[in-house]
Amino acid sequence: MSMSNNHSSLISDIESSIPFNIETANQSQPLHEAVQSQLNTGNQLNAIDIALNAEQPITTWTKEQISEIYNTPLNDLLFFSQVQHRKYHNSGKIQLCTLLSIKTGGCSEDCSYCAQSSKHDTGLKAEKLIDVETVFQKAKEAKLNGSTRFCMGSAWRDMTGRKSALKKISTMVSRINNELGLETCVTLGMINKEQAKTLADAGLTAYNHNIDTSREHYPNVITTRSYDDRLNTIKTVQNTEKIKVCTGGILGLGETKEDHVSFLYTLSNMDQHPESLPINRLVPIKGTPIEKELSSGKLPKERKLTFEAILKVIATARLIMPKSIIRLAAGRYTMKESEQLLCFMTGCNAIFTGERMLTTMCSGWEDDIAMLSKWGFTPMKSFEKH
């Protein structure tokens, strides 16, 4: 058997804790008592047992523990991530989110994957901030098609000197919340305490600010903004105590499995785990440095992303950040339906759907709802306790 003796001895107890009436031959002691029994006899618990037994999310994970989970044989890892997912979430519910670029192109950052950087020749032209009414109508269309969270993104490094824009965006947030009853999320780059308060007062549900990758790999991807700049923005949002944090990253940037572990380490050791954790699969865009690197054929095998690695990241994230919504974001349209199903079974419980992402393709509402319905999934309602 590929599972450890500890895991094997706990399977019946774990199964009995799943809220889907899985029958076991013998009704033995509850999982937490079984684990405590092992502790009392001096047995060292492995990281998966710790994750499954925790009464509250843990924010002190070590890289060694995360690596142990990540490198668990995939068959076992997916089983345990399903157990964790069903413990904390309704596994039949998927949150439908729609993302609109409200200010496209002209960004001063040099993110090597991004078509919106002014430093890359991708053929994308800078545009002005869209007016409030146009954004509201797009949100209305998203609601009519089943989306319950409306996300707005702008290609800015930060909000310095953008008081007028912030006022317009706050109006967008208020109208979408109050008139449509949708959750709202924005990604506007770095923001300070006062700007965060303005958004909180407008009723913003969540603020997205991705860490993108591991601290170690980050300098290979971006040089115009530090890793700590990103973490400080996330902390600023958390300090509002009103706005939820949405932060995750991009897989396929030439990172290694060690980078995946480090990326998850940063997220799982935040004072509060992210409310939402978007997992993006890189869509290489012609004219970006990362596309040139990947198409050169010189990338070492260990730095090429596999679908197995995507599942490992999702499963590990679900085990160590059990309450977070894990969103299958950009690049989902490149996956087969069967691959998407595996992601949902592993712990993803949100998707982006609609006309498109910021500058990349996106699966449409009709196709997504039909696909999810075929598998027995139903959309999550706005502000629903997941």
C-alpha positions as CSV (number, residue, x, y, z in Angstrom):
1,M,0.0,0.0,0.0
2,S,1.2,3.5,-0.8
3,M,-0.3,5.1,2.3
4,S,1.5,5.1,5.6
5,N,0.4,2.9,8.5
6,N,-0.9,6.0,10.3
7,H,-3.1,6.9,7.3
8,S,-4.3,3.4,6.8
9,S,-5.4,3.1,10.4
10,L,-7.4,6.3,10.2
11,I,-9.3,5.8,7.0
12,S,-12.4,4.4,8.5
13,D,-12.6,7.2,11.0
14,I,-12.0,9.8,8.3
15,E,-14.7,8.3,6.1
16,S,-17.2,8.4,9.0
17,S,-16.6,12.2,9.3
18,I,-17.6,13.0,5.7
19,P,-21.1,14.5,5.5
20,F,-22.2,12.2,2.7
21,N,-23.3,9.2,4.9
22,I,-20.4,7.0,3.9
23,E,-21.0,3.7,5.8
24,T,-18.2,2.0,7.6
25,A,-18.2,-1.6,8.9
26,N,-17.5,-0.6,12.5
27,Q,-18.3,2.7,14.2
28,S,-15.0,3.3,15.9
29,Q,-13.9,6.4,17.8
30,P,-14.1,9.8,16.2
31,L,-11.1,11.1,14.1
32,H,-9.8,13.5,16.7
33,E,-9.9,10.8,19.4
34,A,-8.0,8.4,17.1
35,V,-5.4,11.0,16.5
36,Q,-5.0,11.9,20.1
37,S,-4.6,8.2,20.9
38,Q,-1.7,8.1,18.6
39,L,-0.2,11.2,20.2
40,N,-0.6,9.6,23.7
41,T,1.3,6.5,22.6
42,G,4.2,8.6,21.3
43,N,3.5,8.2,17.6
44,Q,4.6,11.2,15.5
45,L,1.7,12.5,13.3
46,N,2.4,13.3,9.8
47,A,1.4,16.6,8.2
48,I,-1.8,15.3,6.6
49,D,-3.0,13.9,9.9
50,I,-2.4,17.3,11.5
51,A,-4.3,19.1,8.7
52,L,-7.3,16.8,9.0
53,N,-7.4,16.9,12.8
54,A,-7.1,20.6,13.3
55,E,-10.1,22.2,14.8
56,Q,-9.2,25.6,13.3
57,P,-7.0,26.6,10.3
58,I,-3.3,26.5,11.1
59,T,-1.2,29.5,10.2
60,T,2.2,28.1,11.3
61,W,2.9,25.5,8.7
62,T,6.5,24.7,7.9
63,K,7.9,24.2,4.5
64,E,8.8,20.7,5.5
65,Q,5.2,19.9,6.4
66,I,3.9,21.4,3.2
67,S,6.4,19.6,1.1
68,E,5.4,16.3,2.8
69,I,1.8,16.9,1.9
70,Y,2.6,18.1,-1.7
71,N,4.8,15.0,-2.3
72,T,2.2,12.5,-1.0
73,P,1.3,10.0,-3.8
74,L,-1.4,11.6,-5.9
75,N,-4.0,9.0,-5.3
76,D,-3.8,9.4,-1.6
77,L,-3.4,13.2,-1.7
78,L,-6.6,13.6,-3.7
79,F,-8.5,11.4,-1.3
80,F,-7.5,13.4,1.7
81,S,-8.1,16.7,0.0
82,Q,-11.6,15.6,-0.8
83,V,-12.1,14.6,2.9
84,Q,-11.0,18.1,4.0
85,H,-13.1,19.8,1.3
86,R,-16.3,18.0,2.3
87,K,-15.5,18.8,6.0
88,Y,-15.5,22.6,5.4
89,H,-17.6,23.1,2.3
90,N,-20.6,22.0,0.4
91,S,-18.9,20.0,-2.3
92,G,-21.8,20.4,-4.6
93,K,-21.6,24.2,-4.8
94,I,-19.4,26.2,-7.2
95,Q,-19.1,30.0,-7.0
96,L,-19.5,31.7,-10.4
97,C,-17.4,34.8,-10.8
98,T,-17.1,37.3,-13.7
99,L,-14.1,39.5,-14.3
100,L,-14.1,42.8,-16.2
101,S,-11.1,44.9,-17.2
102,I,-12.2,48.4,-16.3
103,K,-8.9,50.0,-17.3
104,T,-6.8,48.1,-19.8
105,G,-3.1,48.4,-20.7
106,G,-0.4,51.0,-20.1
107,C,0.8,49.5,-16.8
108,S,4.3,50.6,-15.7
109,E,5.1,47.2,-14.1
110,D,7.3,44.7,-15.9
111,C,5.5,41.5,-15.0
112,S,7.0,39.1,-17.5
113,Y,3.7,37.3,-18.2
114,C,1.4,40.3,-18.6
115,A,0.1,41.7,-21.9
116,Q,-0.8,45.0,-20.2
117,S,2.7,46.0,-19.3
118,S,3.8,49.1,-21.3
119,K,7.3,47.5,-21.4
120,H,6.2,44.6,-23.6
121,D,5.2,44.8,-27.3
122,T,2.0,42.8,-27.3
123,G,0.0,45.0,-29.5
124,L,-2.3,45.9,-26.6
125,K,-3.2,49.7,-26.5
126,A,-3.8,51.6,-23.2
127,E,-7.4,52.5,-22.6
128,K,-9.1,54.9,-20.2
129,L,-11.2,53.9,-17.2
130,I,-14.6,52.6,-18.3
131,D,-17.6,54.8,-17.1
132,V,-19.8,53.7,-14.2
133,E,-22.9,52.9,-16.2
134,T,-21.1,50.6,-18.7
135,V,-19.6,48.7,-15.8
136,F,-23.0,48.4,-14.1
137,Q,-24.6,47.0,-17.2
138,K,-21.8,44.4,-17.5
139,A,-22.4,43.4,-13.9
140,K,-26.2,43.2,-14.6
141,E,-25.5,40.9,-17.5
142,A,-23.2,38.7,-15.3
143,K,-26.0,38.4,-12.7
144,L,-28.6,37.5,-15.4
145,N,-26.2,34.7,-16.5
146,G,-25.7,33.3,-13.0
147,S,-22.6,35.0,-11.7
148,T,-22.7,36.0,-8.0
149,R,-19.3,37.8,-7.7
150,F,-18.3,40.6,-10.0
151,C,-14.6,41.4,-10.2
152,M,-13.1,44.5,-11.7
153,G,-9.4,44.9,-12.7
154,S,-7.3,47.9,-13.7
155,A,-3.8,47.9,-15.1
156,W,-2.3,50.3,-12.6
157,R,0.8,49.9,-10.3
158,D,-1.0,51.7,-7.5
159,M,-3.7,54.2,-6.7
160,T,-1.4,57.2,-6.0
161,G,-2.9,60.4,-7.5
162,R,-6.1,58.6,-8.6
163,K,-8.7,60.2,-6.3
164,S,-11.2,60.7,-9.1
165,A,-10.8,57.1,-10.3
166,L,-11.1,55.7,-6.8
167,K,-14.3,57.7,-6.4
168,K,-15.8,56.2,-9.6
169,I,-14.7,52.7,-8.7
170,S,-16.3,53.1,-5.2
171,T,-19.5,54.2,-6.9
172,M,-19.3,51.1,-9.1
173,V,-18.9,48.9,-6.0
174,S,-21.8,50.5,-4.2
175,R,-24.2,50.3,-7.1
176,I,-23.4,46.6,-7.9
177,N,-23.7,45.7,-4.2
178,N,-26.9,47.6,-3.4
179,E,-28.8,47.4,-6.7
180,L,-27.8,44.0,-7.9
181,G,-26.9,42.2,-4.6
182,L,-23.7,40.8,-6.1
183,E,-20.4,40.4,-4.2
184,T,-17.7,42.7,-5.5
185,C,-14.0,42.4,-5.9
186,V,-11.4,44.8,-7.3
187,T,-7.7,44.6,-8.2
188,L,-6.2,48.0,-8.5
189,G,-2.5,47.5,-7.6
190,M,-1.0,48.7,-4.4
191,I,-3.3,50.7,-2.0
192,N,-2.7,52.5,1.2
193,K,-4.8,52.6,4.4
194,E,-7.0,55.6,3.4
195,Q,-7.7,54.1,-0.1
196,A,-8.6,50.8,1.5
197,K,-11.0,52.5,3.9
198,T,-12.7,54.3,1.0
199,L,-13.3,50.9,-0.7
200,A,-14.5,49.3,2.6
201,D,-16.9,52.2,3.2
202,A,-18.3,51.6,-0.3
203,G,-19.1,48.0,0.7
204,L,-16.3,46.1,-1.2
205,T,-16.5,42.4,-0.6
206,A,-12.9,41.4,-1.5
207,Y,-9.7,42.9,-2.8
208,N,-7.4,40.9,-5.1
209,H,-3.7,41.2,-4.9
210,N,-1.8,38.1,-6.0
211,I,1.6,37.1,-4.8
212,D,2.1,35.3,-8.1
213,T,4.7,32.8,-7.2
214,S,7.2,31.9,-4.5
215,R,9.4,34.5,-2.9
216,E,12.5,32.7,-4.4
217,H,11.2,32.7,-8.0
218,Y,9.5,36.1,-7.8
219,P,12.6,38.1,-9.0
220,N,12.7,36.1,-12.1
221,V,9.2,37.2,-13.0
222,I,8.9,40.8,-11.7
223,T,11.5,43.5,-10.8
224,T,9.4,46.7,-10.5
225,R,7.5,45.7,-7.4
226,S,8.9,43.7,-4.5
227,Y,7.4,40.6,-2.9
228,D,7.1,42.5,0.4
229,D,5.2,45.3,-1.4
230,R,2.6,42.7,-2.3
231,L,2.4,41.3,1.2
232,N,2.1,44.8,2.7
233,T,-0.8,45.6,0.4
234,I,-2.5,42.4,1.6
235,K,-1.9,43.4,5.2
236,T,-3.4,46.8,4.6
237,V,-6.6,45.1,3.2
238,Q,-6.7,42.7,6.2
239,N,-6.4,45.6,8.6
240,T,-9.7,47.1,7.4
241,E,-11.4,44.1,9.0
242,K,-14.2,44.6,6.4
243,I,-12.6,43.6,3.1
244,K,-11.7,40.0,2.5
245,V,-8.4,39.1,0.9
246,C,-8.3,37.4,-2.5
247,T,-4.7,36.3,-3.3
248,G,-3.1,33.5,-5.2
249,G,-0.8,33.0,-8.1
250,I,0.1,31.7,-11.5
251,L,1.4,28.3,-12.3
252,G,3.6,27.7,-15.3
253,L,6.0,30.6,-14.9
254,G,9.1,28.4,-15.1
255,E,8.9,27.5,-11.4
256,T,9.8,24.2,-9.7
257,K,7.9,22.1,-7.3
258,E,9.9,23.7,-4.5
259,D,8.5,27.0,-5.6
260,H,5.0,25.6,-5.3
261,V,5.7,24.6,-1.7
262,S,7.2,28.0,-0.9
263,F,4.2,29.8,-2.6
264,L,1.8,27.8,-0.5
265,Y,3.9,28.4,2.6
266,T,3.6,32.2,2.2
267,L,-0.2,32.0,1.7
268,S,-0.8,29.5,4.6
269,N,1.3,31.5,7.1
270,M,-0.6,34.8,6.7
271,D,-2.3,35.9,9.9
272,Q,-5.6,35.0,8.2
273,H,-5.8,32.7,5.3
274,P,-7.1,34.3,2.1
275,E,-10.9,34.2,1.7
276,S,-10.3,33.4,-1.9
277,L,-7.3,31.8,-3.5
278,P,-7.2,32.0,-7.3
279,I,-5.1,29.4,-9.1
280,N,-4.2,30.6,-12.6
281,R,-2.7,28.4,-15.3
282,L,-0.4,30.6,-17.4
283,V,-1.7,31.5,-20.8
284,P,1.5,32.6,-22.7
285,I,0.9,35.8,-24.6
286,K,3.0,36.6,-27.7
287,G,5.3,39.6,-27.0
288,T,5.8,38.9,-23.3
289,P,9.2,37.7,-22.0
290,I,7.7,34.5,-20.4
291,E,6.2,33.5,-23.8
292,K,9.6,34.0,-25.5
293,E,11.3,31.9,-22.8
294,L,8.8,29.1,-23.0
295,S,8.8,28.9,-26.8
296,S,12.6,28.8,-26.9
297,G,12.5,25.2,-25.9
298,K,15.3,25.8,-23.4
299,L,13.3,25.5,-20.2
300,P,14.5,22.5,-18.1
301,K,12.1,19.6,-17.7
302,E,11.8,20.2,-13.9
303,R,10.5,23.8,-14.6
304,K,7.7,22.7,-17.0
305,L,4.3,22.7,-15.5
306,T,2.3,19.4,-15.6
307,F,-1.3,18.9,-14.8
308,E,-0.3,16.6,-12.0
309,A,1.5,19.6,-10.4
310,I,-1.7,21.7,-10.7
311,L,-3.6,19.1,-8.8
312,K,-0.9,18.8,-6.2
313,V,-1.0,22.6,-5.6
314,I,-4.9,22.6,-5.3
315,A,-4.9,19.5,-3.0
316,T,-2.2,20.9,-0.8
317,A,-3.9,24.3,-0.6
318,R,-7.2,22.6,0.4
319,L,-5.6,20.6,3.2
320,I,-3.6,23.5,4.7
321,M,-6.1,26.4,4.0
322,P,-9.4,24.5,4.5
323,K,-11.8,27.4,4.7
324,S,-10.5,29.3,1.6
325,I,-12.4,29.4,-1.6
326,I,-10.1,28.0,-4.2
327,R,-10.8,29.6,-7.6
328,L,-9.9,28.0,-10.9
329,A,-9.0,31.2,-12.8
330,A,-7.2,32.1,-16.0
331,G,-6.2,29.3,-18.3
332,R,-9.1,27.0,-17.3
333,Y,-10.3,27.1,-20.9
334,T,-7.1,25.2,-21.9
335,M,-8.2,22.2,-19.7
336,K,-10.3,19.3,-20.8
337,E,-13.6,18.9,-19.0
338,S,-12.4,15.8,-17.3
339,E,-9.4,17.8,-16.0
340,Q,-11.6,20.5,-14.6
341,L,-13.7,17.9,-12.9
342,L,-10.6,16.6,-11.2
343,C,-9.8,20.1,-10.0
344,F,-13.3,20.5,-8.5
345,M,-13.1,17.1,-6.8
346,T,-9.7,18.0,-5.4
347,G,-11.0,21.2,-3.7
348,C,-11.7,24.0,-6.2
349,N,-15.1,25.5,-5.6
350,A,-15.1,28.7,-7.7
351,I,-14.5,29.6,-11.4
352,F,-14.3,32.7,-13.6
353,T,-16.9,32.5,-16.3
354,G,-18.3,35.0,-18.9
355,E,-17.0,36.7,-22.0
356,R,-13.3,36.8,-21.1
357,M,-10.8,37.3,-18.3
358,L,-8.7,40.5,-18.4
359,T,-6.9,39.9,-21.7
360,T,-7.3,36.2,-22.2
361,M,-10.1,33.9,-23.2
362,C,-12.7,32.5,-20.8
363,S,-15.3,29.8,-20.9
364,G,-18.8,31.2,-21.4
365,W,-21.7,31.1,-18.9
366,E,-23.9,28.8,-20.9
367,D,-21.2,26.2,-21.5
368,D,-20.0,26.3,-17.9
369,I,-23.4,26.0,-16.3
370,A,-24.2,23.0,-18.6
371,M,-20.9,21.4,-17.7
372,L,-21.4,21.9,-13.9
373,S,-25.0,20.7,-14.1
374,K,-24.0,17.5,-15.8
375,W,-21.7,16.7,-12.9
376,G,-24.2,17.6,-10.2
377,F,-22.8,21.0,-9.2
378,T,-25.0,24.0,-8.5
379,P,-24.0,27.7,-8.3
380,M,-23.3,29.3,-5.0
381,K,-25.5,32.2,-4.0
382,S,-24.1,35.7,-3.3
383,F,-22.7,36.0,0.2
384,E,-23.5,32.3,0.8
385,K,-21.7,30.6,3.7
386,H,-19.6,28.1,1.9
